[in-house]
Amino acid sequence: MVKTKRIRPTKEQAQELNRRLDAVVEAGHTNNLYCDCEVCQALAEQEELMGYRTDSTIKRPSEKWDRRKQVYERKRQIDAVKMANLAGQGLTSAEIGGKIHRSKSYINKLAKEFDIKIFTKKRGRKPCH
């Protein structure tokens, strides 16, 4: 693997890059990684010309990531249902975590997100009578 040294851009090239960056910010496309509008494509070509990017074509994300996100959300919903059933039986978050094989912090995070009430064991001395 031969590593090529990046040549420092000229003043004009740096100004052109900054101008195109400003255009992208004005268009409001700062958080869109896969934008294929004219402004973003021009910026990508300028970056390739200056050696900051290896290819100017902006690739679309594969469907694999959407599928993984859907599977993750589905698992969280299933865990929330199981957790709600066990919480209704009066178990604590540690006991629920042991039953469904998840961590206590994950259980507490899900409980907060799905607004599930989990009981806590009372601590301290038991009354004598």
Beta strands, then each sheet from edge to edge (+ up, - down):
end
